Amino acid sequence: MNVYDEMNNLCKAIKESHEYKMLVEAKGKLSGDASAESMVKDFLKQKQEIELQQYQGQKPDDAKVKKMQDLYNVLQLNPVAADYIQAYIRFQMMIGDLSKTLGDTLKEAME
């Protein structure tokens, strides 16, 4: 078995997955709505900053968390933005699951 061939198969399977297709479709719709796209980018940037702080063992600032939650609530009022965020979250969950599985396998070899 060639690991690189299997990785290519995995990449192909990801592109054929429901989560990937929904994200691409939602992204296409989002790019047609400049204000929703701007809000989504801002939300994802804030989300990433908070996650980075948590990853580094820091407690995120309550004001930042509230601001992100408020922006999320506003995004939910825009169907295009809401669809994109939901598709993005589902895709990230799938990638996270795949990453965990790979990490668990590598951990076995390293111990």
DRENPA-3360 file (N, C-alpha, C; in nm, 2 decimals, always signed):
BEGIN
1 = MNVYDEMN = +0.08/-0.12/+0.00/+0.00/+0.00/+0.00/+0.09/+0.12/+0.00 ~ +0.06/+0.22/-0.09/+0.13/+0.34/-0.10/+0.05/+0.45/-0.02 ~ +0.12/+0.50/+0.08/+0.05/+0.60/+0.17/+0.01/+0.73/+0.09 ~ +0.09/+0.77/+0.00/+0.06/+0.89/-0.08/-0.06/+0.86/-0.17 ~ -0.08/+0.74/-0.22/-0.20/+0.71/-0.30/-0.32/+0.72/-0.21 ~ -0.31/+0.67/-0.09/-0.42/+0.67/+0.00/-0.46/+0.81/+0.04 ~ -0.36/+0.89/+0.06/-0.38/+1.03/+0.09/-0.46/+1.10/-0.03 ~ -0.42/+1.07/-0.15/-0.49/+1.12/-0.27/-0.63/+1.07/-0.27;
9 = NLCKAIKE = -0.66/+0.95/-0.23/-0.79/+0.89/-0.22/-0.87/+0.97/-0.11 ~ -0.81/+0.99/+0.00/-0.88/+1.07/+0.11/-0.91/+1.21/+0.06 ~ -0.82/+1.27/-0.01/-0.85/+1.41/-0.06/-0.97/+1.41/-0.16 ~ -0.97/+1.30/-0.24/-1.08/+1.29/-0.34/-1.21/+1.26/-0.26 ~ -1.21/+1.18/-0.16/-1.33/+1.15/-0.08/-1.38/+1.28/-0.01 ~ -1.29/+1.36/+0.04/-1.33/+1.48/+0.11/-1.40/+1.57/+0.01 ~ -1.34/+1.58/-0.11/-1.41/+1.67/-0.21/-1.54/+1.62/-0.26 ~ -1.56/+1.49/-0.24/-1.69/+1.43/-0.28/-1.79/+1.42/-0.16;
17 = SHEYKMLV = -1.74/+1.46/-0.05/-1.83/+1.46/+0.07/-1.94/+1.56/+0.07 ~ -2.05/+1.53/+0.14/-2.16/+1.62/+0.15/-2.12/+1.75/+0.21 ~ -2.03/+1.74/+0.32/-1.99/+1.86/+0.39/-1.91/+1.96/+0.30 ~ -1.82/+1.90/+0.22/-1.74/+1.98/+0.13/-1.83/+2.05/+0.02 ~ -1.92/+1.97/-0.04/-2.00/+2.03/-0.14/-2.09/+2.14/-0.09 ~ -2.14/+2.12/+0.04/-2.23/+2.22/+0.10/-2.15/+2.35/+0.13 ~ -2.02/+2.33/+0.17/-1.94/+2.45/+0.20/-1.91/+2.52/+0.07 ~ -1.87/+2.45/-0.04/-1.84/+2.52/-0.16/-1.97/+2.59/-0.22;
25 = EAKGKLSG = -2.08/+2.53/-0.21/-2.21/+2.59/-0.25/-2.24/+2.72/-0.17 ~ -2.22/+2.71/-0.04/-2.25/+2.82/+0.05/-2.15/+2.93/+0.03 ~ -2.02/+2.90/+0.00/-1.92/+3.00/-0.03/-1.95/+3.07/-0.15 ~ -2.00/+3.00/-0.25/-2.04/+3.07/-0.38/-2.15/+3.17/-0.36 ~ -2.25/+3.14/-0.28/-2.36/+3.23/-0.24/-2.31/+3.35/-0.16 ~ -2.22/+3.32/-0.07/-2.17/+3.42/+0.02/-2.09/+3.52/-0.06 ~ -2.02/+3.48/-0.16/-1.94/+3.57/-0.24/-2.02/+3.67/-0.31 ~ -2.15/+3.64/-0.33/-2.24/+3.73/-0.40/-2.31/+3.83/-0.30;
33 = DASAESMV = -2.28/+3.83/-0.18/-2.34/+3.92/-0.08/-2.22/+3.98/+0.00 ~ -2.17/+4.10/-0.04/-2.06/+4.16/+0.02/-2.07/+4.19/+0.17 ~ -2.19/+4.23/+0.21/-2.20/+4.26/+0.35/-2.20/+4.14/+0.44 ~ -2.27/+4.03/+0.39/-2.26/+3.91/+0.46/-2.12/+3.85/+0.47 ~ -2.05/+3.86/+0.35/-1.92/+3.81/+0.35/-1.83/+3.88/+0.44 ~ -1.84/+4.01/+0.45/-1.76/+4.09/+0.55/-1.79/+4.05/+0.69 ~ -1.91/+4.03/+0.72/-1.95/+3.99/+0.86/-1.90/+3.85/+0.89 ~ -1.91/+3.76/+0.80/-1.86/+3.62/+0.82/-1.71/+3.63/+0.84;
41 = KDFLKQKQ = -1.63/+3.70/+0.76/-1.49/+3.71/+0.78/-1.45/+3.77/+0.91 ~ -1.53/+3.87/+0.96/-1.50/+3.93/+1.09/-1.53/+3.82/+1.20 ~ -1.64/+3.75/+1.19/-1.68/+3.65/+1.29/-1.57/+3.54/+1.29 ~ -1.53/+3.49/+1.18/-1.43/+3.38/+1.18/-1.29/+3.43/+1.23 ~ -1.26/+3.56/+1.21/-1.13/+3.61/+1.26/-1.14/+3.62/+1.41 ~ -1.25/+3.67/+1.47/-1.27/+3.67/+1.61/-1.27/+3.53/+1.67 ~ -1.34/+3.44/+1.61/-1.35/+3.30/+1.65/-1.21/+3.24/+1.66 ~ -1.13/+3.27/+1.56/-0.99/+3.21/+1.55/-0.91/+3.27/+1.66;
49 = EIELQQYQ = -0.92/+3.40/+1.69/-0.84/+3.47/+1.80/-0.88/+3.40/+1.93 ~ -1.00/+3.38/+1.96/-1.05/+3.32/+2.08/-1.00/+3.18/+2.10 ~ -1.01/+3.10/+1.99/-0.96/+2.96/+1.99/-0.81/+2.96/+2.01 ~ -0.74/+3.05/+1.96/-0.59/+3.05/+1.97/-0.56/+3.08/+2.12 ~ -0.63/+3.18/+2.18/-0.61/+3.20/+2.32/-0.63/+3.08/+2.41 ~ -0.74/+3.01/+2.38/-0.78/+2.89/+2.45/-0.67/+2.78/+2.43 ~ -0.62/+2.77/+2.31/-0.52/+2.67/+2.28/-0.39/+2.70/+2.36 ~ -0.37/+2.83/+2.38/-0.25/+2.87/+2.45/-0.27/+2.86/+2.60;
57 = GQKPDDAK = -0.39/+2.82/+2.64/-0.41/+2.81/+2.79/-0.46/+2.94/+2.85 ~ -0.49/+3.03/+2.77/-0.54/+3.16/+2.82/-0.69/+3.17/+2.82 ~ -0.74/+3.24/+2.92/-0.89/+3.26/+2.92/-0.92/+3.38/+2.83 ~ -1.01/+3.36/+2.73/-1.04/+3.47/+2.64/-1.11/+3.58/+2.72 ~ -1.09/+3.70/+2.67/-1.16/+3.82/+2.73/-1.31/+3.80/+2.71 ~ -1.38/+3.82/+2.82/-1.53/+3.81/+2.82/-1.59/+3.90/+2.72 ~ -1.54/+4.02/+2.71/-1.60/+4.12/+2.61/-1.58/+4.07/+2.47 ~ -1.46/+4.01/+2.44/-1.44/+3.95/+2.30/-1.54/+3.84/+2.27;
65 = VKKMQDLY = -1.56/+3.75/+2.37/-1.65/+3.64/+2.36/-1.79/+3.69/+2.33 ~ -1.83/+3.79/+2.41/-1.97/+3.84/+2.40/-1.98/+3.91/+2.26 ~ -1.88/+3.98/+2.21/-1.88/+4.04/+2.08/-1.90/+3.94/+1.97 ~ -1.82/+3.83/+1.99/-1.83/+3.72/+1.89/-1.97/+3.65/+1.89 ~ -2.03/+3.63/+2.01/-2.16/+3.57/+2.02/-2.27/+3.67/+1.96 ~ -2.25/+3.79/+1.99/-2.35/+3.89/+1.93/-2.34/+3.89/+1.78 ~ -2.22/+3.89/+1.72/-2.20/+3.88/+1.58/-2.26/+3.75/+1.52 ~ -2.24/+3.64/+1.59/-2.30/+3.52/+1.55/-2.45/+3.53/+1.54;
73 = NVLQLNPV = -2.51/+3.59/+1.64/-2.66/+3.61/+1.64/-2.71/+3.70/+1.53 ~ -2.63/+3.80/+1.49/-2.66/+3.88/+1.38/-2.65/+3.80/+1.25 ~ -2.54/+3.72/+1.24/-2.52/+3.64/+1.12/-2.64/+3.55/+1.10 ~ -2.70/+3.50/+1.20/-2.81/+3.40/+1.19/-2.93/+3.47/+1.13 ~ -2.94/+3.60/+1.13/-3.05/+3.67/+1.07/-3.04/+3.68/+0.92 ~ -2.92/+3.66/+0.87/-2.89/+3.66/+0.72/-2.88/+3.52/+0.67 ~ -2.97/+3.47/+0.59/-2.97/+3.33/+0.55/-2.85/+3.29/+0.48 ~ -2.79/+3.38/+0.40/-2.67/+3.34/+0.32/-2.55/+3.32/+0.42;
81 = AADYIQAY = -2.54/+3.42/+0.52/-2.43/+3.41/+0.62/-2.45/+3.29/+0.71 ~ -2.58/+3.27/+0.75/-2.61/+3.15/+0.84/-2.58/+3.02/+0.77 ~ -2.62/+3.01/+0.64/-2.59/+2.88/+0.57/-2.44/+2.86/+0.56 ~ -2.36/+2.96/+0.53/-2.22/+2.95/+0.52/-2.16/+2.91/+0.66 ~ -2.20/+2.97/+0.76/-2.14/+2.94/+0.90/-2.17/+2.80/+0.93 ~ -2.29/+2.75/+0.91/-2.33/+2.61/+0.94/-2.25/+2.52/+0.86 ~ -2.24/+2.54/+0.73/-2.16/+2.46/+0.64/-2.01/+2.45/+0.68 ~ -1.96/+2.57/+0.72/-1.82/+2.58/+0.77/-1.80/+2.50/+0.89;
89 = IRFQMMIG = -1.89/+2.51/+0.99/-1.88/+2.44/+1.11/-1.89/+2.29/+1.09 ~ -1.98/+2.24/+1.00/-1.99/+2.10/+0.97/-1.86/+2.05/+0.91 ~ -1.81/+2.13/+0.81/-1.69/+2.09/+0.74/-1.57/+2.08/+0.84 ~ -1.56/+2.18/+0.93/-1.45/+2.18/+1.03/-1.46/+2.06/+1.13 ~ -1.58/+2.03/+1.16/-1.60/+1.91/+1.25/-1.55/+1.78/+1.18 ~ -1.58/+1.77/+1.05/-1.54/+1.65/+0.98/-1.39/+1.65/+0.97 ~ -1.32/+1.76/+0.94/-1.18/+1.77/+0.93/-1.12/+1.74/+1.07 ~ -1.18/+1.79/+1.18/-1.13/+1.77/+1.31/-1.14/+1.62/+1.35;
97 = DLSKTLGD = -1.24/+1.55/+1.31/-1.25/+1.41/+1.33/-1.14/+1.33/+1.26 ~ -1.12/+1.37/+1.13/-1.02/+1.31/+1.05/-0.88/+1.33/+1.12 ~ -0.86/+1.45/+1.16/-0.73/+1.49/+1.22/-0.71/+1.41/+1.35 ~ -0.81/+1.40/+1.43/-0.80/+1.32/+1.55/-0.77/+1.18/+1.53 ~ -0.83/+1.12/+1.43/-0.80/+0.98/+1.39/-0.66/+0.96/+1.35 ~ -0.61/+1.06/+1.27/-0.47/+1.05/+1.22/-0.38/+1.07/+1.34 ~ -0.41/+1.17/+1.43/-0.33/+1.19/+1.55/-0.32/+1.07/+1.64 ~ -0.43/+1.00/+1.66/-0.44/+0.88/+1.74/-0.35/+0.77/+1.68;
105 = TLKEAME = -0.35/+0.76/+1.55/-0.27/+0.66/+1.49/-0.12/+0.69/+1.50 ~ -0.08/+0.82/+1.49/+0.06/+0.86/+1.50/+0.10/+0.85/+1.64 ~ +0.01/+0.87/+1.74/+0.05/+0.86/+1.88/+0.08/+0.72/+1.91 ~ +0.01/+0.62/+1.86/+0.04/+0.48/+1.88/+0.18/+0.45/+1.84 ~ +0.23/+0.51/+1.73/+0.36/+0.48/+1.68/+0.47/+0.55/+1.76 ~ +0.44/+0.66/+1.82/+0.53/+0.74/+1.89/+0.56/+0.70/+2.04 ~ +0.46/+0.62/+2.09/+0.47/+0.58/+2.24/+0.56/+0.46/+2.25;
% end
